[in-house]
Amino acid sequence: MQTKACMPERFSKLLLAAILLLGGIGFGVIGFTVLPVIGLLAAVPMLVLSGYFYRVHLNEKCRIEETR
């Protein structure tokens, strides 16, 4: 497997997860300080999506084998 072929996929996946994580943390802070209900309702889905995009495998040939 060529790792250079998978770098754009890994970078875009990591960037999207980081953006969603920062947005979720930002909405969480807003939820605790300014808008309690709206901020927390927006923060939870963003944090869940961030975890999903961090773990997702978009292409089977770029999947890293897990060894135990």
C-alpha positions as CSV (number, residue, x, y, z in Angstrom):
1,M,0.0,0.0,0.0
2,Q,1.3,3.4,-0.8
3,T,0.9,5.8,2.1
4,K,1.3,8.8,-0.2
5,A,-1.9,7.9,-2.0
6,C,-3.9,7.9,1.3
7,M,-2.5,11.2,2.7
8,P,-5.2,13.5,1.2
9,E,-7.9,11.3,2.6
10,R,-6.3,11.2,6.1
11,F,-5.7,14.9,6.1
12,S,-9.2,15.9,5.0
13,K,-10.7,13.4,7.5
14,L,-8.6,14.8,10.4
15,L,-9.2,18.4,9.4
16,L,-13.0,17.9,9.3
17,A,-12.9,16.1,12.7
18,A,-10.8,18.9,14.2
19,I,-13.2,21.6,12.9
20,L,-16.2,19.8,14.3
21,L,-14.5,19.2,17.6
22,L,-13.6,22.9,17.9
23,G,-17.2,23.8,16.9
24,G,-18.6,21.4,19.5
25,I,-16.3,22.7,22.2
26,G,-17.3,26.3,21.3
27,F,-21.0,25.5,21.4
28,G,-20.5,23.7,24.7
29,V,-18.9,26.8,26.2
30,I,-21.7,29.0,24.8
31,G,-24.2,26.4,26.2
32,F,-22.8,26.7,29.7
33,T,-22.5,30.5,29.7
34,V,-24.9,32.3,27.3
35,L,-27.6,30.0,25.7
36,P,-27.9,26.9,27.9
37,V,-30.4,24.9,25.8
38,I,-29.5,25.9,22.3
39,G,-25.7,25.7,22.8
40,L,-25.8,22.3,24.4
41,L,-28.2,21.0,21.7
42,A,-25.8,22.1,19.0
43,A,-22.7,20.9,20.9
44,V,-23.6,17.3,21.4
45,P,-24.3,16.4,17.7
46,M,-21.1,18.2,16.6
47,L,-19.0,16.3,19.1
48,V,-20.6,13.0,18.0
49,L,-19.9,13.8,14.4
50,S,-16.3,14.7,15.2
51,G,-15.8,11.3,16.7
52,Y,-17.4,9.6,13.8
53,F,-15.3,11.4,11.2
54,Y,-12.2,10.6,13.2
55,R,-12.9,6.9,13.1
56,V,-14.5,6.5,9.6
57,H,-12.6,4.7,6.8
58,L,-13.5,6.3,3.5
59,N,-11.5,4.0,1.4
60,E,-10.8,0.3,2.0
61,K,-7.3,0.4,0.5
62,C,-6.2,3.1,2.9
63,R,-7.5,1.3,6.0
64,I,-4.8,0.7,8.6
65,E,-4.6,-2.9,9.8
66,E,-5.2,-3.2,13.5
67,T,-2.8,-5.7,15.2
68,R,-3.4,-7.1,18.6
